[in-house]
């Protein structure tokens, strides 16, 4: 996205699909393996920037002053001594373990459990302290540990590990010296157990108890990390030519999409911003006081400057949100995928057209029917753990569950129970923050679900019993990256001033209905009770 820094106007947008990812290459959903070839990022980045600049007009490229990249995370990759992903080197070009390990890859559950056990029993500092006290299989060291144990040839060939948000700026600036790479405070703090109190990353003695290879790889990471208002460098001659941009274009230090998206959604102190898409990410910001840092257990970390530089950033979230609804939709469309093609009497094009039309209408019709149901009629209760539980208290072994099904249960009632489950999960996260003294004065929502599903948003407001303001930004995450780019380029002295000038404002505010909020209070208590019952069973 190309953005005008004066007023936040969008002047060019281009969306490109990853060619290899679109084919499902290198992934195995049954094994929770999700890998991404680095060429997908390079090719689509160049095409997307070219497309956005073309839409912005012929004079736009010469006016570009800064670039910032947001990425998923933790999405690490093993690299050689020049910071090149091993999948771009001979011998590993088609090796999934040499590619980026996507955030939602859960192949390292056992390794995460070992990290948690070791952190509590090794006799020294608990390095999971500032990451909610529970390390997740989605995060940096768990994934690296798994590679060291299960792919020793790949791990032994590596010199370092880079997060995707660190690799992109390194590529754009032509940085091939590992000691000069400015690693993201956001990524290192939330996912790699970096903290100033520790003097950087976990001690060698701790990592050695997990695997000696971790100590060797840690040596390449350095000690310092950087916030995204800091310049990483300027475009290299190669990439300036590829993109048609000025050679002195500033490239900002990278960060994760959710954290930059919080800035793009105009988060401020004592506010909770929810990014509602396939999963849910919760961002909160609080000023730093004179008192010692207050630790919030069971979240995805708290990091100085990970969202707004100079303030503490807090991360939580749900491993599945929109994906819960998508799962139910997929169940309902099974006959269209399997039986419809077998029916005689219609050509293939007509069958495809019919299947697409019906599939497109399923969720809107479910929402309409679920909205019309009286609240007291629904005896169903569901858990939103279809992809494990991220927070509060990460546990990727947990699964979803539904109770209260009868012969009278129909699709709209099941759908409403699933929507309520995701809302209950959101309330549990907010209450975890509040129970440890983190103020939440306002809730903001961005993302596809927030802008497309009034039923989900109203249910969320009712269950949380809080106003929820939906950002008017169509691409809030990219907008946040643009705000950091403008600040790193010196166009604004602080990212808060970039927010003030470039924010899209609020599109709509959902307010809780008192009678519905009262209705949901006992159901939420039952949700917590049901969750404890299922988790106890899963643990045994």
Secondary structure, DSSP 4 states (H G I P E B T S, - for coil): -EE-TTT--EEE------HHHHTTTT-BGGGTB-EE-HHHHHHHHHHHHHHHHHHH-TTHHHH--EE--EE-SS-EEEE-TTS-BGGGSTT-TT-GGGSEE-TT--TTHHHHHHHHHHHHHSSS--TTGGGTT---TTSHHHHHHHHHHH-HHHHHH-SEEEEHHHHHHHHHHT---GGG---BHHHHHHHS--BGGGTBSPPHHHHHHH-HHHHHHHTTT-S--B-TTSEEEE--HHHHHHHT--TT-EEEPPEEHHHHHHHHTT--TTEEEEEESSSEEEEEEEE--SSPPPP-TTSS-EEETSSSTTEEEEEEEES-SHHHHHHHHHHHTHHHHHTGGG-SSS-HHHHHHHHHHHHHHHHHHHHHHHHHS-GGG---EEE--TT-B-SSS-BTT---EEE---TT--HHHHHHHHHHHHHHHHHHHHHHHHHTT----EEEEESHHHHH-HHHHHHHHHHHTS-EEEE--TTHHHHHHHHHHHHHTTSSSSHHHHHHHH---EEEEE---HHHHHHHHHHHHHHHHHHHHHHHHHH-
